[in-house]
């Protein structure tokens, strides 16, 4: 996780140079490359000091073995009113001499990535000594103008002194480029070929686990066979594969959705091919147009990809549905599964009641099927504690966050962050100390509804840093001024060894010497024994949580927190952990690891020392990243927790109002639900480990495989069933309270 090295990103006023309406060409090799008044210029001039001419090509040479070389280019085709988001996908054509390995390029977007920038691809790697032009694709969510004047880019992983002669930046709206369409088509072709070639070169290191047995499906109807597919509605948290089948409970219609005012709620429409399959199909829900109901509906489709299974360093993989993207049509072949992911956004003002609509599944020749859907809006709103409950590790430095990433996190229930938001340090900064980006980050975090405590990564401050206390004090003051009453500081990650424990003890001691500063460590039981005197927040790996830890923390001065990965391919885990397990643990806050941190190519999970640590992907059509199935399931878990919390608050209100019988009945329902949830963190990694259902059927001999499948299906359906029971109790208690108040 943390720490990372700090490097700043700052921007100066730039004049337009060799630009069109939606394009800009920078011919490198002159002194203007190092002049901030030029159209294109280096923000790190010391890392691009050499210029010259090679085979008639003027060039600027970038240094090798530096963290990154940063430059700026004039901004165009962006929305000044929307945090500088670009209006279309962009492309960067680079003319360079290929004399060494690959060089990675990054675009300035703020947020997770390489010091506030996201990967957009690499150039070179053939080492054939030839001058070349290659075009990199920049998705809409991976570039924005921070100041309304320039875009920022950087190169990293530079293993040789690469010569760059020209760079042309253009958007899809650049009509002035005559060969734009051909250049873009070639860019996508090259991008696909590079990925395929890299994957082939790595294939011997990875092992395909294959697809599990899908089990028997209910018999297809005559109508299903004739149209070439079956539509069914599995739980959002169910792990699906290309060969997955429906189970009986997923075939009923209408499709049912339950939500509270102000809630996002999702449903899966799965299309199972029969025979040759339906081919190209699309899904629409015209009844839920925002103007008619106020309820918005977003439809995405799942993209299957090869993803690592197990720990971040495992080399096993499986083909799973991962990214959820906007495309016009989905191709479903025979016996394969296509997945539509439908998210309803219910406004705060939505009236309670039932809303009916129809899913229209269409092919090239028109409608193929109509499936009714019913959305029930509950007559209550979800509540949440004043304190933060769900956080994510967010890899930013000096507060250089993307507003779109912050908004996306809040829309998925995240209300706190472990992030780098110390002001820049003068001794490593390019421009001295600058707390402007930290103030902006904290202001946006407060505006969007993040809560205390925020956790600040201080891993860049060593034991001997000359003004450790000063940096802590300044960060604390900035956070306090923004309205965050509690701020914790995180100096060492997972101190398993004695040297790391000694370092953590020293830095936590120093932190606590600053009045009001809290300490935060991701730790284990052995480290706890050493660090207990200087710790405020326990943040255990989830596997260390059990009844003893929960009970000892409840009765201590410390606040229990835990962290777990959100990056696995099984969405069930994310939902259980964020919801029922978190409620069972009685922890103050839980953190997921991580939001968006790629090892190389975002669309290839094999090309790094570890798997990609991400729950979102770059988006071609939106300034917001594309979500994953895991990210959507995590939000379902957060909502599960808030349903539980809302019921707990309703029980307290009913009891206080003298409705003890009703309060007691609701409390027993909740206790029965939570009885099925293990408090052991080692069992919070899958449905069979989490749900201890009565599936044994004593005295009856059953096929072990069928029994296992039954347990899995029961676990898939259980979260929604339990949530509906909780909602029923909230409604009953609210009704009892209203009667008691004469309403």
N, C-alpha and C positions, 0 to 999 in steps of 0.2 A: 504494500500500500504506500504510505508516505515513508520517508521524506523525498523531496525532489530538490533540484538545484534552482535557485532563483535567477531569472534573467528578465529584465524589464522589456516592455513594449511601449514605445512612445511615438507620437506622430507630430510632424511639423507641417506648416502650410506649404502646399505644393502648387506650382503653376502647371498648366496643361502644355504638353510637349509632344508633337507628332501624333495627335489624337484625332479620331473621328468621333461621330456622335456617340457610338457605343463600342468603341475600341480604342486601344492605345498601343503604339509601337515604340519600344525603347531600344535604340541602337547603342550598345555599350562600347566602351573603349576610350571615351574622352574624359576630361576633368569634371564635366558636369555630373558624372556618375556619383561623385562624392559631395555634390552641392545640394543642400536641402531646398534650394530655390528652383531646382530642375524638375522636369516632369517625373522622371524616375531616378531614384537615388538610394544609396545604401545607408541604412540606419546604423550599420556596423562597418564603417569605412575601413577600420583596421583589419577586417577580415576579407576585404577585397582590394588589396593595395596595388596589385600589379595590373598594368594594361599593356597592350601591344597589338601587333598584327600577325596573323598566321594564315598563310595561303590566301592572302588578300582579305581576310576577315578580321576587322578590328574586334578586340575582345577585352573583357575584364576578367581577371583570374581570381577565383574564390579560394581562400585558404583551406587546407585539409585539416582534419582532426580538431575541429572546433565544434562546440555544441550546436550552433546554428549561425547562419549568416542571414541577416534580415534586410529587406529593402521595402520601399514604398513606391506605389504607382497611383496615378490620379484616379479618383472614384467617379463612376458613371453608372447609369441604369440602376439606381438604387432608390429606396423609399426613405426620404428624410424624416417622415413622420412615424416610421415603424422601426426605430432603433437601427437605422442604416441598412436594413435587409436588402439584398439584391433582388431584383424583380424577375430574373430568369437565371437558368444555369449559365455559368461562365466557362471560358476555356483559356488556357495559357499555352501558347506555342513558344517553345524554347529552341534557339539555334545554339548548338554547343559542339565541342570536340570530345568524342567518346574515347578517352584514353585510360579509363580505369573502371572501377565498379559502379554500381548504381548510386545515384544521388537522390535522396528523398526530398520532395517539395511539400510545403505546408502553406495553408492560407489562413489569414487572420480572421477569426470569428469570435474570439473570446471563449472562455470555458475550457472543458476537457480537451486535452491534446498536448502538443509540445509547447509549453509555456504560452498557453492561450491560443494556439493555432492547431488546425486539424489537417491530417494527411490528405493529399489529393493525388498522390502517385509518385512515381520515380522516373528518372530519365537515365539513359545509358546502360552500361553493364556488358556490352559486347567487347569493349577494350580493343577496338580495331583501328583506332587512330583516325577515324573519319569524322568530318563535319556533318552534323545531322540536324534535322528539325523534328521534334516530337511535340505533340499536343496533349496536355493533361486536362482532364475533365474536373470542373469544380461544381459540385452540387450546390443547390441554393442555400442549404443550411450550413455550408462550410465557408461562407464568405460574407462579410458585411463591412461597412465603413464605420469605424469607431468615432470619427470626428466630422464626417460629412465632407471630407476633402480627399482622403487617400484610402487606398486598400493596402494592407500589409501582407507580405509573403516572406518565406524563409526557406533556406535549404539546410538540411541536416544529414548526418551520416556521410559526410564528405570524406572519402578515403584517399582522394588524390586532388591535386590542384586543378580543378575543372575550369576550362575556358568557356565563357559564355559571350556570344556575339550579339544576339538579339532576343528580345522577348516581346511577344504580342499578346495582349490581354483583350478579350472580346466577349460579348454576351450573345445569346441567341437572337437578340434584337438588333445586332450589328448589320444592317442592310448594306452598309457601305463596303463590306468585304465581299467581293464578287465570288470567291470560291468558298464561302462560309460553309455551305451544306456539305461539300465534299470533304472539307477539313474536319468537320464534326463527325461525319460518318467514319472517316479514317481513324479519328481519335477513339471512337467506341470500338472499332475493330481491333486496333492495337491494344487497347486496354484489356479486351477479352483474351486476345492472344497471349499477352504477357502473363495474365493470371493462369491461363491454361498451361502455359509452359512451366511456370513456377510450380504449379500443383503437380505436374508430372515429375518434376525433379525431386519433389518432396514425398511422393506417394509411397516410396519404399520404407519410410520411417513411421508410417501410420497404419493402423489396423481397423478395417471396417467391421463394426459389430453386427452389421446387418439389421434387418427389421424384425421385430418380435412377431410371434404368431398372433395374428389378429383375432383368432377365435371364430366361432360360428356366428353368422349373422342371421337375424330373423329372415324368413323366406321373402323374396321379392314379390311384389304384387304384379299383376298383369300390366297395370298402368305404368309402373316403374320400369318394367322391362321394355315396353313400347317406346318410352321417351328416352331410355338409355341412361338413367341415373336415379338415385335415391337421394332425397334431401332429409337431413336429420339435424338435431340440435343438441350437441354434447355440451357438458358444462365447460365454461371458459377455462377452467384449470385442468381439464383433461389433457394428458399427453397424447397427441395424435401423430400418426405416421402416414406415409403414402398408401399403405395397405389397410389402414384401420377400418373397422366395421362399426355400424351402429349397434347399440344394445337396446333392448325393448323400451326402456324408459325414455330414450332419446328420439322416439318416432312419433310421439303424440303431438297433435296440433289442436289449437293454435300454439305457435311458439310463444312462450311466456317470459316476460321480463318484469322485474319488480325494482322500483327505485324510489328514492326520496327526492323532494324538491332540492335542487342544488347539487345533485349527484350525477356522476358519469356512470353509466351501466352498460355492459357489453353482452353480446350474445354471439355465438358461433353458428353460422349456417354452413354445414358440411355437405358437400356434393360427392357422392360415391358413384363412380362410373360403373355401368353395367354393359356387358357385351363390348361393342366398340367404343362406348362412352358417348357423351353428348357433344364433344368437341368444344368449340369456343362458346362460352356462355358469359352472361353478365347478371348482376343482381341489382335491383332497385327497390326502393320503398317510398313511392310517391306520396302516400298518405301522410307521411310525417314531415312534410315540408315545413320549414320553420315558420312561414307566414301563417299557416293554418293553425298550428298547435302551440307554437313557441318552443317545441321540442325539436332539436336538431339531431340529425342522424348522419354519421360518417361511416362509409363502407370502405374497408380495405381488404386486400387479399394477401394470403400468406405465401411467402417465397420459401421453398425448401432449399436447404443448404447443408453441406457437410460440416458438422460442429463437433469439437472435442467433447468427450464424455468423461466425467470424473473430475479429478483435480485439475488445476490450471496447467500442470506439467505433464499430464497423461497424454499418451499418443493414440488412445482409442478414439474412434469417432463414429458418428451415425448421421444419416441423412434425416433432418428434422425440419418442421416448419419453424421459421425464425423471423425474418423481417415481415412487417405488415405494410404494404405499399398501396398507393393509388394507381390502378391500371384500369383501362376501359373493359377489358375482357380477360377471362381466365380459361385456359384450355384444360379440359378434363378428359383424359384417355380412359380406356376400358380398365376396370378394376382399380383405378387410382382414385385418390381422394383430393378434391379441391376444397379450399377453406376460405370462406368469406368471414371477415371479422367486422361486426356491426356495433358501433358505439353510440348510444343515445346520450345526449346532453340535455338533462332536465333542468330548466331554469328555476331559480329560487321562487319565482312567482307562479309556478305550475300548480293548478288546482288539483286536489286529490281526486282519484277516480280511475276508471278504466279508459284507455285509448286504444282503439282498434285500427289495424292497418293490414296491408297485404304485401308480402315479399313477392316480387315478380322476377322469376328466373327466365331469362331470354336467351335465345340463340340467334344465329344469323337470319333465320326466317321468322323471327318474332317470338312471342311468349311460348315458353315450354311448360311452365307450371306456375300456379299461384298458390301461395301458402299463407294462411292467416297468421297474424302476430298480435298479441295482446300485451300492452304495457300498462301495468298497474302502478300508479303514483300513490305512495302512502301518505296518510294525513299527518305526518310529522317530519321534522328535519333531524338530521344526524348531529349529534353533539360530539365534542372532543375536549380533552383537558386543556387548560391554559398553557401547560408546559408542552414542550416538543415531545412527540412520540416516535416518529419515523424519520430517520435520516439516511443520507447516502454519502459515501466518500466521493468528493468532487475535486478533480485534479486541476486546480487553478493556482496561479501564483500572483501575489500582490493584488488580489481581488479582481483579476481580469476575467470576469464572468460574462457569459452570453446571456442577455435578458431572455432570449427564447428558451435556453436550457433551464433557467430558473422558473419560468412560467410552466414549462413542461413538467418539471418536478412537482410543482405545487398542484397541477392538474392531476397528478398521479398520487397525491396524498402525502408527499414528502414535505415535512415542515421544519427540518433542521438540516445542517450540513457540517461535515468535517472537511474543511477546505483551507487553502493557503490564502489568508487575507491580511498578512502582515504588510505594513508599508515596505516599499523597496529599501534595501540597505545600501547606504552610501558607498560602502567599500566594495560592493559587487555590481553596482548599478552603472548604466551607461550615462545617466543624467543626474545622478545624485538622488537623494531621498525625495519621494513623491508619493503622497498619500491620496491623490485624486481618484485613482481607480478603486482604492479601498473604500473611500467614502461613497462612490457610486454603487459599488457592490452592496454595501450595507444598506444604503437607501433603497435599492431595488428589493433586497431581501425583506426589508420591513414592509415596503409597499405591497409586495406579493403575498405577505402573510406568513413568512417564516418566523419561528419562535425561538426563545431561549431554552437551553443554552446552545449557542453556536460553538463549534469546536474549531479552533485555529491551529493549523499545522505550523509548528515552529521547528521542524526537523532540520531546517537550514542553519539554525543557530547552534554552533558548537559549544562545548563546555567552556571554552576559553573566550567566547565572543565578548568583546570589550564592553558592550552596552546591552547585555541581555535584558536586564531590568527595564532599561529605557524603551526597548522595542515592545516588550510586554505591556508596559504602562501606556505607550502611545496607542497600541492596538486596542487595549481595553477602553481607553478614553473615546476612541472613534466609535467603537461598538456601543458604548453607553450613550453617546450623543445621538446615535441612530435609533435608540430605544431598546437595545438588547441588554437586559439587566444582568444576565449571566453569560459569561464567556469563559470557555475552558480552553486550555492550551495543551497541545499534543506534541511532545518533543521526541519520543522514541516509539517505534512500532515493534510490537511483539518482542519484548526483551527476555528471550529464553536463556541467554547465556549470562554469566556473571559480569563480563565487561559491559554489556548493554544494560544490565540491571544497575550497575554502579553509575553509568552515565545517566540513566533515567532518574535515579535518586537525586543526583546533583542538580539536574535541570528542573525537576519538580520542586525541589527545595528552593531553588532560585525563583521559580514562578510564584510559589506561595509567599515569598517575601514581598510581593507586590500586592497591596491591599485590594481585595475583591477578585483576584485572579484565581480561577479554579484549575485543577490539574486533571488530565485525561490521559490514560494509557490503554492501549490494546494489550491485554495481559493474560496470564495463565495463573493457576493456583500457586505455583512455586514463586513466580515473580511477585504475587500479591503479598506473600509473607515478608519480602524484603521492602516493598514499596508502600505498604499499608500506612505508615506514619505520614507520608506526604501525598497520599491520593485522596481526591474528592470523588472521582467517578471511576467505578470499575467498568471496564468495557471488555468482557470476556468473549472469546470465540464461543459460538453457540454450543459447541460440543462439550464445553465444561459446565454448562448449566444443568443443575439438578435440584432436588428439594432442599438438600443441605445448603447449597449456595443461596437459593432463594430465601430460605428462612434466616440464615445468618445475616444476609444483607438487610432484610426488613428490620432487623433489630439492631442495626449498626448505624454509624454516622454517615455511611457512604451511600451513594446512589448507584444502583445496579444498572448497567447497560450491557448490551451484547451486540455482536456483529456477526454477519453471515454473508455468504456470496449470493448475489442476485443474478449471477451470470450463467447459472446452469441451464440445461436445455429442458428440464422438467418444470413446467409452470406450476404444478401442484405444490412443489416445495415453497415457492415464493408466496403463494396464497396462504398456506398453512402457517408459515413462519410469521408473516406480517399480521395475521389475524388471530386465530384461536390460540396458537402457541404463545404469541406475545402477551395476550391477555392472561394466559395461565401463568406465565413467568413472573408477573407483577413487576417487571423491569420498568424503569423510568423511560428509557428510550432504547430503540434498536437501530442499528445502522446496516445498510446494504453496501456491498462492495461489488462493482463500482458503477458509475454512470456511463462514461464513454472514454475508453483508453485503449487504443489499438496498437498491436504489434505489427507494423507494416501495413499491408493492404487491408482495408476495412472489410472487404468481402472474401477474405481467405483466412481461415482460422488456424492455418498450419504454419504460417511463415514467421513465427517468432519463437523465442525461448519459452514462452508460455502462451496460453490461449488468449484471445482478445477479451479484455475486461470491459464489457459494454452491455447495456440493455437497450440501446438505440443505435440507429445507423444513419449515415448521411442521407438527406432527402433531396431528390432532384426537383420536386415541385412545391416545396414549402420551406420557409425559414426555420420551421421546427423540424427536428430530426424525425425519421420514421421510427415508430415503436417496434418492439418485439412482442411475441406472445408472452414471454416472461415478464416484461414490463407491465403489460396490461393485467396479467394475473396478480402481480404485486399490488396494483391498485385495488383489486378485488379483496385482497387480504387486509389492506388498510381499512377498507369499508367494513369488512367483517368485524374488525376491532371496534370501529365506531358504533356499529349496531349494538355490540356487547356493552360498550360504555354508556350509550344512550339508555339501554334497559337498566343498567345499574343505577343511573341517575333517576330514572322513573320509579324504580323500587324505593329509593330513598325518599322521594317526594310523596309517594303514596303512603309509606309508613308514617311519615311526619304528619300527613293529613288525616291519620286515623284509619286508613284503609289497609289495616294490617293483614286481613285475610287475603285480599287481592295481592298485596306485596309479597306475602309468604308463598302464594301459589306461583307467582312469576319467578321468585327466587329459586324455587324447587325446579322449575323448568330449565332455568339457566344452569343450575348446579348439575342437572342430569346431562346437559349438553357438554359442559366443561369436564365432566367425569370421563368422557371418552377421549380426552386430549392428554397425552403424556407430558409431564413437565421435564422429562429428560431430553436435553438438547440433542443427544445422539439419535433419538427417535424422531426428531423433527426434520427428517430429510426425505420423507416419502410417505405416501398415504398409509401403507401398512404399518409403518412405525408410529404414525401420529394417531390414527384412529384405532381404538381397541374395541371394535364392534363385536357383537355376539354372533359370530358366523360359524361356530364350531359344530352345531347340530349333534349333540352327544348321542352316541350309540348308532349313528348312521355312517356307513362307509361311503366316502365320496372320493372321486378322482382328485388327487392333490392339485393337478393343474387347474381343474374347474373351480376348486375351492379358492385357489390363489386368485383366479380371474374374478370370482365373485367378490372377494375382499377388495380387489382393486376397483371394481365398478361401484361398490358401496362407498368406498372412500372418495371417488370422484364426485358422486352425487351428494355426499354428506354436507359439505359446506353450504350449498344453496338451501338444502332442506333445513339445516340448523338455523340459517339466517332467517328463513320465513317463520320459523317457530318464535324466534326472538322478536321479529316485527309484530307478530300477533299479540305477544305479551305487552309490548309497548303500547299498542293500540288499546288493549283492554285496560291497562293502567291509566292511560290518558282519559279514556271514557269515564272510568271510575272517579278520577280527580275532577273532571268537569261536572259530574253529577253532584259530587260533594260540595262544589263551589256554586251549585245552582245554575249552571250554564246549560 
